[in-house]
Amino acid sequence: MPETSLIFPAAEYRGRVARLQEQMTTEGVDALLLTTAADVFYVTGFLTRFWESPARPWFVIVPVLGDPVAVIPSIGAPLMQRTWIEQIRTWDAPDPEDDGRTLLIDTLTSLVPDHGHVALPMGLETHLRMALLDYHAVRSALAPRRVVDGTEILQRVREVKSEAEIAKIRSSCAIAGRAFDRVPEIAGAGRPLDQLFREFQALLLEEGADWVSYLAGGAGLEGYGDVISPAPSEPLVRGDILMLDTGAVREGYFCDFDRNYAIGPASDLAKRTHEALWCATQTCLEALRPGMLARDVHHILCDALRAKGATPGGGRLGHGLGLTLTEWPSFTPKDTTPLRAGMVLTLEPGAITGADRILVHEENIVLRDSGAELLSPRAPAELPELL
């Protein structure tokens, strides 16, 4: 069995599989079926941008005992052979008549007893990356085996990061931090926002990102209307607050944090709101401990904003982070996920500055037994001004 693999040594992946198998044993599950890029990467190290093509399904099966089995299109075999996975079964894809369906059924029936259980993530923040008609055919062919929800099995293991994973996320954060430090090179009054977005992506790549899967932001007087719209071609003007929010990727792991800049001298409202966001984040950094619930983070941030005279914005105020830009849990009033040491999280308070105007602020952390540890370079306490 190979001791080396893509991104991490094979021992890292063996440890992940062992933790999954422990959960599977507890839940009475015989196999875990994975179909998405992040989940396949998590157990194999199979990292490729080829997932952007929706033409082919990909499968990895984690049995309750033994090593994972990859059931994949033949085009992926050379890359999968560079990982620690030894059992690789392939078909020529895409095949409009049988796109891996029969091979998947044969593999699952060989691993799962007649009355066994196959777990498949089905809950929130999961998706099925195979044809729905094929899924129904596979489920029918597996009977009397049962297909059950494997969301808890996967998420409870993935949400706690290893030190190796934390190091990768810290590296992504450092790359974005260096790019943010260079924003004064590209931003200022008169610069079209869409051009600035393209140039910021170039800075991220120059600083070491493998790719930039996510870049959003906004600009407007004393705030911006939303934080997900494509950048318009209108130029920045004095009085605008510019926000850039990036999910740059390095070796498969994301960062996700933003920074705000005043174009010209900042108004008193913008300064006060930025200070409130910064202080609310600091309060949360100092208060966070394992054992809290996700909703507690929402309460801490909202209370801290109100204490500084700011009005909290709506929506969630942070989330998990790692193999995808956003992971569970979500910092909302209803999320009761327990926070555990080793979780990588974002703190993302937002405040209303006027009608249809907000400011948001985001940092990335890892939760330790002793509290929060910053992974992103801390934003300046005072709103930067691009004069």
C-alpha positions as CSV (number, residue, x, y, z in Angstrom):
1,M,0.0,0.0,0.0
2,P,1.5,3.4,-1.0
3,E,2.7,5.5,2.0
4,T,2.5,8.7,0.0
5,S,-0.5,10.3,-1.6
6,L,-1.6,13.5,-3.2
7,I,-1.6,16.5,-0.8
8,F,-1.1,14.5,2.4
9,P,0.7,11.3,3.4
10,A,-1.5,8.1,3.2
11,A,-1.7,8.0,7.0
12,E,-3.8,11.2,7.0
13,Y,-6.4,9.5,4.8
14,R,-6.3,6.3,6.8
15,G,-7.1,8.2,9.9
16,R,-10.0,9.9,8.3
17,V,-11.4,6.6,7.0
18,A,-10.9,5.0,10.5
19,R,-13.0,7.8,12.1
20,L,-15.7,7.4,9.5
21,Q,-15.7,3.6,10.1
22,E,-16.0,4.2,13.8
23,Q,-19.1,6.3,13.2
24,M,-20.5,3.8,10.7
25,T,-20.1,1.0,13.3
26,T,-22.0,3.1,15.8
27,E,-24.8,3.7,13.3
28,G,-25.0,0.1,12.1
29,V,-23.9,1.0,8.6
30,D,-22.1,-1.4,6.3
31,A,-20.9,1.1,3.6
32,L,-20.8,4.8,3.0
33,L,-21.3,6.0,-0.6
34,L,-19.7,9.3,-1.6
35,T,-20.4,11.1,-4.8
36,T,-19.2,14.8,-4.5
37,A,-15.8,16.4,-5.1
38,A,-15.2,17.4,-1.5
39,D,-16.2,14.1,0.0
40,V,-14.2,12.1,-2.6
41,F,-11.2,14.3,-2.0
42,Y,-11.5,14.0,1.8
43,V,-11.0,10.2,1.8
44,T,-8.7,9.8,-1.3
45,G,-6.8,12.9,-2.0
46,F,-8.2,12.9,-5.5
47,L,-7.9,16.6,-6.4
48,T,-8.8,17.9,-9.9
49,R,-10.7,20.7,-11.5
50,F,-12.3,18.1,-13.8
51,W,-15.3,18.1,-11.5
52,E,-16.3,21.3,-13.3
53,S,-17.6,19.0,-16.0
54,P,-21.0,17.5,-15.1
55,A,-20.8,14.8,-17.8
56,R,-19.6,12.0,-15.5
57,P,-20.5,10.6,-12.1
58,W,-17.8,9.6,-9.6
59,F,-18.2,7.2,-6.7
60,V,-16.1,6.2,-3.7
61,I,-17.3,3.5,-1.3
62,V,-16.1,3.3,2.3
63,P,-16.8,-0.1,3.7
64,V,-17.2,-0.5,7.4
65,L,-14.1,-2.7,7.3
66,G,-11.2,-2.4,4.9
67,D,-10.1,0.3,2.5
68,P,-12.2,2.5,0.2
69,V,-13.1,1.4,-3.3
70,A,-13.1,3.9,-6.2
71,V,-15.7,3.4,-8.9
72,I,-14.8,6.0,-11.4
73,P,-14.7,6.9,-15.1
74,S,-11.6,5.6,-16.8
75,I,-10.3,9.1,-17.5
76,G,-9.7,9.5,-13.8
77,A,-7.7,6.3,-13.3
78,P,-4.2,7.7,-13.7
79,L,-4.8,10.4,-11.1
80,M,-6.6,8.1,-8.7
81,Q,-3.6,5.7,-9.0
82,R,-1.4,8.5,-7.6
83,T,-3.4,8.4,-4.4
84,W,-3.3,5.8,-1.6
85,I,-6.4,4.0,-3.1
86,E,-5.6,0.6,-4.4
87,Q,-9.0,-0.7,-5.4
88,I,-10.0,1.3,-8.5
89,R,-12.8,0.1,-10.8
90,T,-13.5,2.0,-14.0
91,W,-15.8,2.2,-16.9
92,D,-15.6,4.2,-20.1
93,A,-17.7,7.4,-19.5
94,P,-19.9,9.0,-20.4
95,D,-22.1,6.1,-21.3
96,P,-25.7,7.0,-22.1
97,E,-26.9,3.4,-21.6
98,D,-25.1,2.6,-18.3
99,D,-22.9,5.3,-16.9
100,G,-21.3,3.3,-14.1
101,R,-24.6,2.1,-12.7
102,T,-24.0,-1.6,-13.1
103,L,-20.4,-1.4,-11.9
104,L,-21.6,0.5,-8.8
105,I,-24.3,-2.0,-8.0
106,D,-21.9,-4.9,-8.4
107,T,-19.4,-3.2,-6.1
108,L,-21.9,-2.4,-3.4
109,T,-23.5,-5.8,-3.4
110,S,-20.0,-7.4,-3.0
111,L,-19.3,-5.2,0.1
112,V,-22.7,-5.1,1.8
113,P,-24.6,-8.2,3.1
114,D,-28.1,-8.8,1.8
115,H,-29.9,-7.1,4.7
116,G,-27.1,-4.4,5.2
117,H,-27.3,-0.7,5.1
118,V,-25.7,1.7,2.6
119,A,-25.3,5.3,3.9
120,L,-25.5,8.2,1.6
121,P,-25.4,11.9,2.7
122,M,-29.0,13.2,2.2
123,G,-29.3,16.2,4.6
124,L,-28.7,19.9,4.5
125,E,-25.6,21.0,2.7
126,T,-25.3,17.7,0.7
127,H,-26.2,16.9,-2.8
128,L,-26.2,13.8,-5.0
129,R,-23.9,14.0,-7.9
130,M,-25.3,11.3,-10.1
131,A,-28.4,11.0,-12.3
132,L,-31.5,10.7,-10.2
133,L,-32.9,8.0,-12.4
134,D,-29.7,6.0,-11.9
135,Y,-29.9,6.5,-8.2
136,H,-33.4,5.0,-8.1
137,A,-32.2,2.1,-10.2
138,V,-29.3,1.5,-7.9
139,R,-31.4,1.6,-4.8
140,S,-33.9,-0.8,-6.3
141,A,-31.2,-3.2,-7.4
142,L,-29.6,-3.2,-3.9
143,A,-32.8,-4.4,-2.2
144,P,-33.2,-5.9,0.3
145,R,-30.3,-3.8,1.4
146,R,-31.4,-0.4,2.6
147,V,-30.1,3.1,1.6
148,V,-30.1,5.3,4.7
149,D,-29.1,8.9,5.5
150,G,-25.3,9.2,6.1
151,T,-25.2,13.0,6.7
152,E,-24.3,12.7,10.4
153,I,-21.6,10.1,9.8
154,L,-19.8,12.3,7.3
155,Q,-20.4,15.7,8.8
156,R,-19.4,14.8,12.4
157,V,-16.1,13.5,11.2
158,R,-15.3,16.2,8.6
159,E,-16.2,19.2,10.8
160,V,-13.2,18.5,13.1
161,K,-10.0,19.3,11.1
162,S,-6.6,17.6,11.6
163,E,-3.5,19.7,12.2
164,A,-2.5,19.0,8.6
165,E,-5.8,20.4,7.3
166,I,-5.6,23.4,9.6
167,A,-2.1,24.1,8.2
168,K,-3.5,24.1,4.6
169,I,-6.3,26.5,5.5
170,R,-3.8,28.8,7.3
171,S,-1.7,28.8,4.1
172,S,-4.8,29.8,2.1
173,C,-5.5,32.6,4.5
174,A,-2.0,33.9,4.3
175,I,-2.2,34.0,0.5
176,A,-5.4,36.0,0.7
177,G,-3.9,38.3,3.4
178,R,-1.0,39.2,1.2
179,A,-3.3,39.9,-1.7
180,F,-5.5,42.2,0.6
181,D,-2.4,44.1,1.6
182,R,-1.9,44.9,-2.1
183,V,-5.4,46.2,-2.7
184,P,-4.1,49.9,-2.6
185,E,-2.1,49.0,-5.8
186,I,-5.4,48.4,-7.7
187,A,-8.2,50.3,-5.9
188,G,-9.1,53.9,-5.9
189,A,-11.5,56.5,-7.1
190,G,-12.3,56.1,-10.8
191,R,-11.4,52.4,-11.0
192,P,-14.3,50.3,-12.4
193,L,-15.3,47.7,-9.9
194,D,-15.4,44.8,-12.4
195,Q,-11.8,45.6,-13.5
196,L,-10.8,45.7,-9.8
197,F,-12.3,42.2,-9.3
198,R,-10.3,40.8,-12.1
199,E,-7.1,42.4,-10.9
200,F,-7.7,41.2,-7.3
201,Q,-8.0,37.6,-8.6
202,A,-4.7,38.1,-10.4
203,L,-3.1,39.2,-7.1
204,L,-4.4,36.1,-5.4
205,L,-2.9,33.9,-8.1
206,E,0.4,35.9,-7.9
207,E,0.5,35.3,-4.1
208,G,0.2,31.6,-4.5
209,A,-3.5,30.6,-4.8
210,D,-4.1,27.5,-7.1
211,W,-7.4,29.0,-8.2
212,V,-10.0,31.5,-7.0
213,S,-13.3,29.7,-6.8
214,Y,-15.1,32.6,-5.1
215,L,-14.8,36.3,-5.3
216,A,-17.6,38.7,-4.3
217,G,-18.0,42.0,-2.7
218,G,-19.5,45.4,-3.4
219,A,-19.2,49.1,-3.1
220,G,-21.4,52.0,-2.3
221,L,-21.8,55.2,-0.2
222,E,-21.3,54.2,3.5
223,G,-22.0,50.5,2.6
224,Y,-23.1,48.2,-0.1
225,G,-26.5,46.6,-1.0
226,D,-25.5,43.0,-1.1
227,V,-22.4,40.8,-1.0
228,I,-23.0,38.2,-3.8
229,S,-23.7,40.2,-6.9
230,P,-21.4,40.2,-9.9
231,A,-19.3,43.4,-10.0
232,P,-20.7,46.2,-12.2
233,S,-18.6,48.3,-14.5
234,E,-19.4,51.6,-12.6
235,P,-16.2,53.3,-11.2
236,L,-15.5,53.7,-7.5
237,V,-16.2,57.2,-6.2
238,R,-15.0,59.1,-3.1
239,G,-17.2,58.2,-0.2
240,D,-17.7,54.6,-1.3
241,I,-16.9,51.7,1.0
242,L,-15.3,48.9,-1.0
243,M,-15.6,45.3,0.2
244,L,-13.8,42.3,-1.3
245,D,-14.6,38.7,-0.1
246,T,-12.6,35.8,-1.4
247,G,-12.6,32.0,-1.2
248,A,-9.1,31.4,-2.7
249,V,-8.0,27.7,-2.8
250,R,-4.6,26.2,-2.0
251,E,-4.1,22.5,-2.3
252,G,-7.8,21.9,-2.1
253,Y,-8.5,24.0,1.0
254,F,-10.4,27.3,1.1
255,C,-10.0,30.5,3.0
256,D,-13.1,32.8,3.3
257,F,-12.7,36.3,4.6
258,D,-13.3,39.8,3.5
259,R,-11.9,43.3,4.0
260,N,-13.4,46.8,3.8
261,Y,-11.8,50.0,2.4
262,A,-12.9,53.6,2.3
263,I,-12.4,55.3,-1.0
264,G,-11.2,58.7,0.2
265,P,-11.8,59.8,3.8
266,A,-14.3,57.6,5.6
267,S,-17.5,59.1,7.1
268,D,-18.1,59.0,10.8
269,L,-20.9,56.4,10.2
270,A,-18.5,54.1,8.3
271,K,-15.8,54.4,10.9
272,R,-18.2,53.7,13.8
273,T,-19.7,50.7,12.0
274,H,-16.4,49.3,11.2
275,E,-15.3,49.7,14.8
276,A,-18.5,48.0,16.0
277,L,-17.8,45.0,13.7
278,W,-14.2,44.7,14.7
279,C,-15.1,44.9,18.4
280,A,-17.9,42.4,18.1
281,T,-15.5,40.0,16.4
282,Q,-13.0,40.6,19.1
283,T,-15.6,39.9,21.8
284,C,-16.5,36.6,20.1
285,L,-12.8,35.6,19.7
286,E,-12.3,36.0,23.4
287,A,-15.6,34.3,24.4
288,L,-15.6,31.2,22.2
289,R,-15.1,27.9,23.8
290,P,-15.8,24.2,22.8
291,G,-19.1,23.1,24.2
292,M,-21.0,26.2,23.0
293,L,-23.6,25.8,20.4
294,A,-23.6,27.4,17.0
295,R,-26.5,29.7,17.9
296,D,-24.4,31.0,20.8
297,V,-22.0,32.6,18.4
298,H,-24.9,34.4,16.7
299,H,-26.1,35.7,20.1
300,I,-22.6,36.9,21.1
301,L,-22.0,38.8,17.9
302,C,-25.5,40.4,17.8
303,D,-25.3,41.5,21.5
304,A,-21.8,42.9,21.0
305,L,-22.9,44.9,17.9
306,R,-25.9,46.4,19.8
307,A,-23.6,47.3,22.7
308,K,-21.6,49.4,20.3
309,G,-24.7,51.1,18.9
310,A,-24.9,49.1,15.7
311,T,-27.9,47.3,14.2
312,P,-27.1,43.7,13.3
313,G,-27.8,42.6,9.8
314,G,-29.9,39.5,8.9
315,G,-28.8,36.1,7.9
316,R,-26.2,33.9,9.4
317,L,-23.1,35.4,11.0
318,G,-20.5,32.8,10.1
319,H,-20.1,29.1,9.2
320,G,-17.7,26.2,8.9
321,L,-14.9,26.2,6.4
322,G,-12.5,23.7,4.8
323,L,-12.8,21.6,1.7
324,T,-15.7,23.9,0.5
325,L,-16.2,27.6,0.8
326,T,-18.9,27.1,3.4
327,E,-19.5,24.1,5.6
328,W,-21.7,23.3,8.6
329,P,-22.6,24.6,11.1
330,S,-24.2,28.0,10.4
331,F,-24.2,30.7,13.1
332,T,-28.0,31.4,13.1
333,P,-30.4,31.6,16.1
334,K,-31.7,28.0,15.3
335,D,-28.5,26.0,14.8
336,T,-27.8,23.9,17.8
337,T,-24.6,22.1,16.5
338,P,-22.1,21.7,19.4
339,L,-18.8,23.5,18.8
340,R,-15.8,21.2,19.2
341,A,-12.0,21.8,19.3
342,G,-10.6,21.4,15.9
343,M,-13.5,23.1,14.0
344,V,-12.4,25.7,11.5
345,L,-15.0,28.5,11.4
346,T,-15.7,32.0,10.1
347,L,-16.9,34.9,12.2
348,E,-19.0,37.1,9.9
349,P,-20.9,39.9,11.7
350,G,-22.8,42.4,9.6
351,A,-24.4,45.7,10.5
352,I,-27.0,47.9,8.8
353,T,-25.7,51.4,7.8
354,G,-28.8,52.7,6.0
355,A,-31.7,51.8,3.7
356,D,-30.4,48.8,1.7
357,R,-26.9,49.4,3.0
358,I,-24.7,47.1,5.1
359,L,-21.1,46.5,6.2
360,V,-19.8,43.0,6.9
361,H,-16.6,41.8,8.4
362,E,-15.2,38.3,8.3
363,E,-12.3,36.4,10.0
364,N,-11.3,32.7,9.9
365,I,-10.4,30.8,13.1
366,V,-9.8,27.4,14.4
367,L,-11.4,26.5,17.8
368,R,-9.0,25.1,20.3
369,D,-9.6,23.8,23.8
370,S,-8.5,27.2,25.1
371,G,-10.5,29.2,22.7
372,A,-10.3,30.8,19.2
373,E,-7.1,30.9,17.2
374,L,-7.0,33.2,14.2
375,L,-6.1,31.8,10.9
376,S,-6.7,34.9,8.8
377,P,-4.5,37.9,9.4
378,R,-6.5,40.2,11.7
379,A,-8.2,43.1,10.0
380,P,-7.0,46.6,11.1
381,A,-9.0,48.0,13.9
382,E,-9.5,51.3,12.0
383,L,-11.2,51.3,8.5
384,P,-8.4,51.7,5.9
385,E,-8.7,54.7,3.7
386,L,-7.5,54.7,0.1
387,L,-6.8,58.4,-0.4
